[in-house]
């Protein structure tokens, strides 16, 4: 494989399926000949957010990382990973991914890490070998180079629409289409 979508953003093409990937913005964490791994940045899970808010006693939003292993927690953290955990994957110079909920929570409670510098995900988006490439070939996804995006911001459907509008051309039509494109 001569290319990788690692560090890119996948923007879903609107469809009538209404599944978790409808109007999704996915950050690609890993992609090689064995498959791909990413997290949906713009699908907040209200039920889990309320649960964690009651459990921890402070406001934290939980996002649907994807439909795979939804019982597993992933965190994107802004800052220096060595100050918090030794178990991490560097995303870029500003962000890292970890599953080390214990040490991240400890760092927040000890005021070593600001809660606004963390985004919590339930599950992930995964593709087997060549599955993602086939979906891109079938125009289910548009690939976008990452452009100064803070992965820890509380994003919602406006993120998908804003990126589509910035792409221009035919993407403007998609950006302004109703959520259920069968109404069009």
C-alpha positions in Angstrom: 0.0 0.0 0.0 1.6 3.3 -1.1 -0.8 5.7 0.6 -2.6 6.1 3.9 -5.5 8.1 5.1 -3.9 8.4 8.6 -4.3 12.0 9.9 -7.0 12.8 7.4 -10.6 13.5 8.0 -13.4 11.5 6.3 -16.6 13.3 5.6 -19.6 11.0 5.0 -21.7 11.5 1.9 -25.4 12.0 2.9 -27.5 9.0 2.4 -30.9 7.6 3.4 -29.5 4.9 5.8 -29.6 7.2 8.8 -26.9 5.1 10.5 -24.2 6.3 12.8 -22.1 7.4 9.8 -24.7 9.7 8.4 -23.2 13.2 8.3 -20.2 12.0 10.2 -16.7 13.6 10.5 -14.2 10.9 11.2 -10.6 11.5 12.3 -8.4 8.7 10.9 -6.0 7.6 13.6 -4.5 4.6 11.7 -4.6 3.2 8.2 -2.5 0.5 6.6 -2.8 -2.6 4.5 -4.5 -4.4 7.5 -7.3 -1.9 7.9 -8.2 1.4 9.4 -9.1 2.9 12.8 -10.8 6.3 13.4 -13.1 8.2 15.7 -16.3 10.1 14.8 -15.8 13.7 16.1 -19.3 15.1 15.8 -21.8 12.6 17.3 -22.5 13.3 20.9 -24.2 10.5 23.0 -26.6 12.4 25.3 -27.4 9.3 27.3 -23.8 8.4 28.1 -23.0 12.1 28.7 -25.7 12.3 31.4 -24.5 9.0 32.9 -20.9 10.2 33.2 -22.0 13.6 34.4 -23.9 11.9 37.3 -21.1 9.5 37.9 -18.1 11.9 37.9 -20.0 14.9 39.2 -18.7 17.3 36.5 -19.7 18.1 32.9 -18.2 15.9 30.3 -19.6 15.0 26.9 -19.2 11.4 25.5 -19.1 11.0 21.8 -19.9 8.0 19.6 -16.5 7.1 18.3 -18.1 4.5 16.1 -20.1 1.3 16.1 -17.2 -1.1 17.1 -16.5 -2.0 20.7 -19.0 0.6 22.1 -18.2 -0.5 25.6 -14.6 0.7 25.2 -13.5 4.3 26.1 -11.0 6.3 24.0 -9.8 9.8 24.8 -8.2 12.4 22.6 -6.2 14.7 24.8 -4.5 18.0 23.9 -1.1 18.5 25.5 2.0 16.6 26.5 1.2 12.9 26.9 4.2 12.1 29.0 2.8 14.3 31.8 -0.3 12.1 32.0 0.3 8.6 30.7 2.9 6.3 29.1 0.1 4.5 27.1 -0.7 6.7 24.1 -0.6 7.1 20.4 0.5 10.4 19.1 -2.0 11.9 16.6 0.1 15.0 15.8 2.2 17.5 17.7 -0.8 18.8 19.7 -3.0 15.7 20.3 -2.7 12.1 21.4 -5.1 9.2 21.8 -5.2 7.0 24.9 -7.4 4.5 26.7 -5.8 5.3 30.0 -9.0 6.7 31.7 -7.5 6.2 35.2 -4.5 8.4 34.7 -6.4 11.0 32.7 -9.0 11.2 35.4 -6.3 11.5 38.0 -4.6 14.3 36.1 -7.9 16.2 35.9 -8.6 15.8 39.6 -5.0 17.0 40.4 -5.5 20.0 38.1 -2.6 18.8 35.9 -5.0 18.5 32.9 -7.9 20.8 32.0 -11.2 19.0 31.2 -11.6 21.2 28.1 -8.5 19.5 26.7 -10.1 16.1 26.6 -12.7 14.5 24.3 -14.1 11.1 25.4 -15.4 8.5 22.9 -17.4 5.3 23.3 -16.3 2.8 20.7 -14.5 3.4 17.4 -14.8 3.2 13.7 -13.0 0.3 12.1 -12.5 -1.1 8.7 -11.0 -4.4 7.6 -8.3 -4.6 4.9 -9.4 -2.7 1.8 -12.9 -2.0 3.2 -12.3 1.7 3.6 -10.8 2.0 0.1 -13.9 0.3 -1.4 -16.2 2.7 0.5 -14.2 5.7 -0.8 -14.3 4.2 -4.3 -18.1 4.0 -4.0 -18.1 7.7 -2.9 -19.4 7.0 0.6 -16.6 9.2 2.0 -14.7 12.3 0.9 -11.1 12.7 2.2 -10.1 16.0 3.6 -6.7 17.1 4.8 -6.8 18.2 8.4 -6.7 21.9 8.6 -6.2 23.5 12.0 -9.0 21.5 13.7 -9.2 21.3 17.5 -10.2 17.6 18.0 -11.3 18.3 21.6 -13.9 21.0 20.9 -17.5 20.0 21.5 -18.6 19.5 17.8 -22.0 18.6 16.5 -23.6 18.4 13.1 -22.4 22.0 12.3 -18.9 20.6 11.9 -20.0 18.3 9.0 -22.0 21.2 7.4 -19.1 23.7 7.8 -16.6 21.4 6.3 -18.9 20.6 3.4 -19.5 24.3 2.8 -15.7 25.0 2.8 -15.2 22.3 0.2 -17.5 24.3 -2.1 -18.9 23.1 -5.5 -21.2 20.1 -5.3 -20.5 19.8 -1.6 -22.5 23.0 -1.0 -25.6 21.1 -2.3 -24.9 18.4 0.3 -24.3 20.9 3.0 -27.7 22.5 2.5 -29.6 19.2 1.9 -32.1 18.1 4.6 -30.9 15.4 7.0 -33.2 12.9 5.4 -32.2 13.3 1.7 -35.3 11.3 0.7 -37.2 14.5 1.4 -35.3 16.2 -1.4 
